[in-house]
Amino acid sequence: MDNNNNNNANLDTADFDAYSDHDIVRLNDELKKRNALLDAEINLFDSYLVRVCPPAPLQQQQQSATSTTTPSKHSPNNHNSQLASNPEDFSSDFAAATIDLGGKKPSTTVVTDQLPPPLRKKKKGEKTKEADKPIALTPEQKSEIATRELEELRDEIEKQKEDWGKIMDNYKAELEEVEIRVSEIKKSMYEFKRDIIQQAVNQRTGKVVAERVLRYFDDKIRLKDAIIEKVRLKNATLKVQKNKLHLQLKQKEEMGEVLHAIDFDQLQIENKQYLAKIEERNSELLKLKMTAGNTVQILNFYKKKLQSLTSESQKLRNEINQRTDFLSKLNQEAKIVARETQKASTINEKLKIKMEEFKVPHVMEYVNMKAEQYDLNKKVKSWERKVEIASMQATRMKKIWHQMSFQGQPSRSGLGQGSLFPAIS
């Protein structure tokens, strides 16, 4: 407070012509910040004053009549105009409002930076009276006012949260109802496509059969009529119950058992308690629905994952079976190759033994054996030629013999056996 007074005194006695442009700009920024803080403080005090000492009804009507042409009450110009127009009323109201703050009276220190220009400036030669000095608050009282306004603001925020929570619950209930209605419409669309569009089409003409469509809508209308009848019966039952309750209430009124205001207050309190319990149950139900929705989403995710893992497992099983068959074939081929290898090894051993036992003859022996082979081949060929000649001669003789035996005149011309079978040289 003293710092503000000193600053104001410095501003009053300051020579701005000696200041540079940079200093004036810096001073202007500081004054703007200080004015913003003072505006916030004034708005806080105004709200506290209006809440503690509300204006009279006549003043409210005047304010409402002039609200369209005057600025708001929280603006500093409006506040200054109010102070300037009626400073005595403002001082008395503010003093009455600040007596409650810790039992301390507000001081009469001049607050030059919080009061409007008519209260802040004076002519030369005038003396300030003690009664004309404006009222100032101590830091403790300011802190108390700020604390109370903060508590009020918190209460208003909590109240707004409750109101908006109720509105959100209503919107959520409406949204759930809309979702149910949308699901019903989707179900109706699916049934219409299944029963009419897919099954009621004539295969020859390709058009929908009208009888099926009329029958479908007749069934739907009968179903709606049944629901309407059920609701009508329920409504009639509720009306009967309502009439009974009215009759009971009338009888109680005639018997003097009318509920008093206290009973209604008690019923209202119980009703509020039950409504609070219902809201708690609704919130719990909403949480359970959200939990169930999350659980269903997680379940669907794991179902998809299980399905993918199952398909992958089936692929792996098929691949394992293929690899097993291929491995069995390879084992059979390996056994066959092992047997063939064993046979080849035995043949190789035999050939090795024969190679070891084989002896090459000398050159002269080989030449002599070749010469003998050549002579023997010549003899064989000559004997083969002689055999051919003898066989030809025998064939000729057989023919002659058959001819002679066929004629029955055996030859007695002195041909001997030697002429028939000549000697083979």
C-alpha positions in Angstrom: 0.0 0.0 0.0 2.8 2.4 1.0 4.7 1.4 -2.2 1.6 2.3 -4.3 1.3 5.6 -2.5 5.0 6.3 -3.1 4.7 5.4 -6.7 1.7 7.6 -7.2 3.5 10.5 -5.4 6.5 9.9 -7.7 4.2 10.0 -10.7 2.7 13.3 -9.6 6.0 14.9 -9.0 7.8 13.3 -12.0 9.1 15.3 -14.9 8.1 13.3 -17.9 9.8 15.7 -20.3 13.2 14.5 -18.9 12.3 10.8 -19.6 13.4 9.1 -22.7 11.0 7.2 -25.0 12.3 3.8 -23.7 11.6 4.9 -20.1 8.1 6.1 -20.9 7.3 2.8 -22.7 8.6 0.8 -19.8 6.6 3.0 -17.3 3.5 2.5 -19.5 3.9 -1.3 -19.5 4.3 -1.3 -15.7 1.2 0.9 -15.2 -0.8 -1.4 -17.5 0.2 -4.4 -15.5 -0.6 -2.6 -12.2 -4.0 -1.4 -13.5 -4.8 -5.0 -14.6 -4.0 -6.3 -11.1 -6.1 -3.4 -9.6 -9.0 -4.2 -11.9 -8.9 -7.8 -10.8 -8.8 -6.8 -7.2 -11.7 -4.3 -7.7 -13.8 -7.0 -9.4 -13.1 -9.3 -6.5 -14.2 -6.7 -3.9 -17.3 -5.9 -6.0 -18.4 -9.5 -6.1 -17.8 -9.8 -2.4 -19.8 -6.6 -1.7 -22.7 -7.6 -3.9 -22.8 -11.0 -2.2 -22.6 -9.7 1.4 -24.6 -6.5 0.9 -27.0 -7.1 -2.0 -28.6 -3.9 -3.5 -32.1 -2.9 -2.7 -34.9 -3.9 -5.1 -35.3 -0.3 -6.4 -31.6 -0.2 -7.2 -31.8 -3.5 -8.9 -34.6 -2.2 -11.1 -32.7 0.9 -11.9 -29.6 -1.1 -12.7 -31.6 -3.5 -14.9 -33.2 -0.5 -16.7 -29.8 1.1 -17.3 -27.9 -2.1 -18.0 -28.4 -1.8 -21.8 -26.7 1.6 -21.9 -24.1 1.3 -19.2 -21.0 -1.0 -19.0 -20.9 -4.1 -16.7 -20.4 -3.8 -13.0 -17.1 -5.5 -13.2 -15.6 -2.9 -15.5 -13.4 -0.3 -13.8 -15.2 2.6 -15.5 -18.6 1.5 -14.1 -17.1 1.0 -10.7 -15.4 4.4 -10.7 -18.7 6.1 -11.9 -20.6 4.4 -9.0 -18.0 5.6 -6.5 -18.0 9.1 -8.0 -21.7 9.4 -8.1 -22.4 8.2 -4.5 -19.2 7.8 -2.5 -20.9 8.1 0.9 -23.2 5.1 0.2 -20.2 3.1 -1.1 -18.1 3.9 1.9 -20.9 2.9 4.4 -21.7 -0.3 2.5 -18.0 -1.3 2.3 -17.5 -0.5 6.0 -20.5 -2.6 6.9 -19.2 -5.5 4.7 -15.7 -5.4 6.2 -16.7 -5.3 9.9 -17.1 -9.1 9.8 -13.5 -9.7 8.7 -11.7 -10.7 11.9 -13.5 -8.0 14.0 -11.2 -5.3 12.7 -12.3 -1.9 11.5 -11.0 -0.9 8.1 -8.4 1.8 8.2 -8.9 5.2 6.8 -5.6 5.3 4.9 -6.0 7.1 1.5 -5.8 4.6 -1.3 -5.0 6.8 -4.2 -4.6 4.1 -6.8 -8.0 2.4 -6.0 -10.3 5.4 -6.0 -11.7 7.3 -8.9 -10.4 10.7 -10.0 -13.1 12.7 -8.2 -12.1 11.2 -4.8 -8.4 11.2 -5.6 -7.7 14.8 -6.7 -8.3 18.0 -4.7 -7.9 21.6 -5.4 -5.1 23.6 -4.1 -5.7 25.1 -0.7 -8.3 22.5 0.4 -7.8 20.5 3.5 -8.7 16.9 3.7 -11.1 16.1 6.4 -10.9 12.9 8.4 -14.5 11.9 7.5 -13.8 12.4 3.7 -10.9 10.0 3.7 -11.7 6.8 1.7 -11.8 3.5 3.4 -8.9 1.1 2.8 -8.5 -2.6 3.8 -5.7 -4.2 5.7 -3.8 -7.1 4.0 -5.5 -9.5 6.4 -8.9 -8.4 5.4 -8.0 -8.6 1.7 -6.7 -12.1 2.3 -10.0 -13.0 4.1 -12.1 -11.6 1.2 -10.0 -13.5 -1.4 -10.3 -16.7 0.6 -14.1 -16.4 0.9 -14.5 -15.6 -2.8 -12.3 -18.6 -3.6 -14.5 -20.8 -1.5 -17.6 -19.4 -3.2 -16.0 -20.0 -6.6 -15.2 -23.6 -5.6 -18.7 -24.2 -4.4 -20.1 -22.8 -7.7 -17.7 -25.0 -9.7 -18.8 -28.1 -7.7 -22.4 -27.1 -8.3 -21.8 -26.6 -12.0 -20.0 -30.0 -12.1 -23.0 -31.7 -10.5 -25.4 -30.0 -12.9 -23.3 -30.9 -15.9 -22.9 -34.4 -14.6 -26.7 -34.7 -14.5 -26.9 -33.3 -18.0 -24.1 -35.8 -19.2 -26.0 -38.7 -17.6 -29.2 -37.6 -19.5 -27.2 -37.3 -22.7 -25.7 -40.7 -22.1 -29.1 -42.3 -21.5 -30.5 -40.6 -24.6 -27.4 -41.9 -26.5 -28.0 -45.4 -25.3 -31.6 -45.2 -26.3 -30.6 -44.0 -29.7 -28.1 -46.8 -30.0 -30.8 -49.3 -29.1 -33.1 -47.8 -31.7 -30.3 -47.9 -34.3 -29.6 -51.5 -33.6 -33.4 -52.3 -33.9 -33.5 -50.4 -37.2 -30.4 -52.3 -38.4 -32.0 -55.6 -37.4 -35.2 -54.7 -39.3 -33.1 -53.8 -42.3 -31.3 -57.1 -42.1 -34.5 -59.0 -41.8 -36.1 -57.1 -44.7 -33.1 -57.9 -46.9 -33.0 -61.5 -45.8 -36.8 -62.2 -46.2 -37.8 -59.9 -49.0 -34.8 -58.7 -51.1 -33.0 -62.1 -51.2 -35.8 -64.7 -50.9 -38.9 -62.9 -52.3 -37.4 -62.3 -55.8 -39.0 -64.2 -58.7 -36.4 -66.2 -60.5 -38.1 -65.8 -63.9 -38.9 -62.1 -63.9 -36.2 -60.9 -61.4 -38.8 -58.8 -59.5 -39.9 -58.9 -55.9 -43.2 -60.7 -55.3 -45.8 -58.3 -54.0 -47.6 -60.9 -51.9 -44.5 -61.6 -49.9 -43.9 -57.9 -49.3 -47.5 -57.3 -48.2 -47.4 -60.4 -45.9 -44.1 -59.1 -44.4 -45.5 -55.7 -43.6 -48.8 -57.2 -42.3 -46.7 -59.3 -39.9 -44.8 -56.2 -38.8 -48.0 -54.2 -38.3 -49.5 -57.0 -36.3 -46.4 -57.1 -34.1 -46.6 -53.3 -33.6 -50.3 -53.6 -32.8 -49.5 -56.2 -30.2 -46.9 -53.9 -28.6 -49.4 -51.0 -28.7 -52.0 -53.2 -27.0 -49.6 -54.2 -24.3 -48.6 -50.6 -23.7 -52.3 -49.6 -23.6 -53.1 -52.2 -21.1 -50.1 -51.1 -19.0 -51.3 -47.5 -19.3 -54.8 -48.5 -18.2 -53.4 -50.4 -15.2 -51.4 -47.3 -14.2 -54.5 -45.1 -14.6 -56.4 -47.5 -12.3 -53.6 -47.3 -9.8 -53.5 -43.5 -10.0 -57.3 -43.4 -9.4 -56.9 -45.7 -6.4 -54.2 -43.5 -5.0 -56.3 -40.3 -5.6 -59.2 -42.0 -3.9 -57.1 -43.1 -0.9 -55.7 -39.5 -0.7 -59.2 -38.1 -0.7 -60.3 -40.5 2.0 -57.3 -39.5 4.1 -58.2 -35.8 3.6 -61.8 -36.5 4.7 -60.5 -38.5 7.7 -58.1 -35.7 8.7 -55.0 -37.6 7.8 -53.6 -35.1 5.4 -49.9 -34.8 5.3 -48.4 -31.6 6.7 -45.6 -29.6 5.4 -43.1 -31.3 7.7 -44.2 -34.7 6.2 -43.7 -33.4 2.7 -40.3 -32.0 3.7 -39.4 -35.4 5.1 -40.6 -37.1 1.9 -38.6 -34.7 -0.2 -35.5 -35.4 1.9 -36.1 -39.2 1.4 -36.8 -38.6 -2.2 -33.5 -36.7 -2.6 -31.7 -39.5 -0.8 -33.3 -42.1 -3.0 -32.5 -40.0 -6.1 -28.9 -39.8 -4.9 -28.8 -43.6 -4.5 -30.3 -44.0 -7.9 -27.7 -41.7 -9.4 -25.0 -43.7 -7.6 -26.5 -46.9 -9.0 -26.7 -45.4 -12.4 -23.1 -44.3 -12.3 -22.1 -47.8 -11.1 -24.2 -49.3 -13.9 -22.6 -47.0 -16.4 -19.1 -48.0 -15.1 -20.1 -51.6 -15.4 -21.4 -51.1 -18.9 -18.1 -49.4 -19.8 -16.2 -52.3 -18.2 -18.4 -54.8 -20.0 -17.8 -52.9 -23.3 -14.0 -52.9 -22.7 -14.2 -56.6 -21.8 -16.1 -57.4 -25.0 -13.6 -55.5 -27.0 -10.7 -57.3 -25.3 -12.6 -60.6 -25.9 -13.1 -59.9 -29.6 -9.4 -58.9 -29.9 -8.3 -62.2 -28.2 -10.8 -64.1 -30.4 -9.3 -62.7 -33.5 -5.9 -63.4 -32.2 -6.9 -67.0 -31.3 -8.3 -67.4 -34.8 -5.2 -66.2 -36.4 -3.0 -68.4 -34.1 -5.3 -71.4 -34.9 -4.9 -70.9 -38.6 -1.2 -70.4 -38.2 -1.0 -73.6 -36.1 -3.0 -75.5 -38.8 -0.5 -74.3 -41.4 2.4 -75.3 -39.2 0.8 -78.8 -38.7 0.4 -79.2 -42.4 3.9 -78.1 -43.0 5.1 -80.5 -40.3 3.2 -83.4 -41.9 4.7 -82.5 -45.3 8.2 -82.4 -43.8 7.6 -85.7 -42.0 6.6 -87.4 -45.2 9.6 -85.9 -47.0 11.8 -87.1 -44.2 10.4 -90.6 -44.3 11.1 -90.6 -48.1 14.6 -89.4 -47.5 15.1 -92.2 -44.9 13.9 -94.8 -47.3 16.1 -93.5 -50.1 19.0 -93.4 -47.6 18.4 -97.0 -46.8 18.3 -97.9 -50.5 21.5 -96.0 -51.0 23.1 -97.7 -48.0 22.2 -101.1 -49.5 23.5 -100.2 -52.9 26.6 -98.8 -51.3 27.1 -102.0 -49.4 26.7 -104.0 -52.7 29.1 -101.8 -54.5 31.6 -102.1 -51.7 31.3 -106.0 -51.8 31.8 -105.9 -55.6 34.7 -103.5 -55.2 36.3 -105.9 -52.7 35.8 -108.8 -55.0 37.3 -106.8 -57.9 40.2 -105.8 -55.7 40.8 -109.5 -54.8 40.7 -110.4 -58.5 43.0 -107.6 -59.4 45.4 -108.8 -56.8 45.1 -112.4 -58.0 45.3 -111.5 -61.7 48.7 -112.2 -63.3 49.8 -111.0 -66.7 51.6 -113.7 -68.9 54.9 -113.1 -70.6 55.2 -111.6 -74.0 56.4 -114.7 -75.8 53.8 -116.8 -74.2 51.2 -114.4 -75.3 52.6 -114.4 -78.8 52.6 -118.2 -78.9 49.1 -118.4 -77.5 48.0 -116.0 -80.2 49.7 -118.1 -82.9 48.0 -121.2 -81.6 44.7 -119.3 -81.4 45.2 -118.3 -85.1 46.0 -121.9 -86.2 43.1 -123.2 -84.3 40.8 -120.6 -85.8 42.1 -121.7 -89.3 41.5 -125.3 -88.5 38.0 -124.5 -87.2 37.2 -122.6 -90.4 38.5 -125.4 -92.6 36.5 -128.0 -90.7 33.5 -125.8 -90.9 33.9 -125.6 -94.7 34.4 -129.4 -94.9 31.3 -129.9 -92.8 29.3 -127.7 -95.1 30.5 -129.6 -98.2 29.7 -132.9 -96.6 26.3 -131.7 -95.6 25.6 -130.6 -99.1 26.8 -133.9 -100.5 24.7 -135.8 -98.0 21.7 -133.8 -99.0 22.3 -134.6 -102.7 22.7 -138.2 -102.0 19.5 -138.3 -100.0 17.6 -136.8 -102.8 19.0 -139.4 -105.3 18.2 -142.2 -102.9 14.6 -141.0 -102.5 14.2 -140.8 -106.2 15.5 -144.3 -106.6 13.4 -145.7 -103.9 10.4 -144.0 -105.3 10.9 -145.6 -108.8 11.4 -149.0 -107.2 14.2 -149.9 -109.4 17.3 -150.1 -107.3 20.4 -149.4 -109.4 22.4 -152.5 -110.1 24.7 -150.9 -112.6 27.6 -151.5 -110.5 27.7 -148.3 -108.7 29.2 -148.9 -105.4 29.0 -147.3 -102.2 32.1 -145.5 -102.8 30.6 -143.7 -105.8 27.6 -142.7 -103.8 29.6 -141.4 -100.8 32.9 -140.1 -102.1 35.6 -139.7 -99.8 36.0 -136.3 -98.3 39.5 -135.2 -98.7 
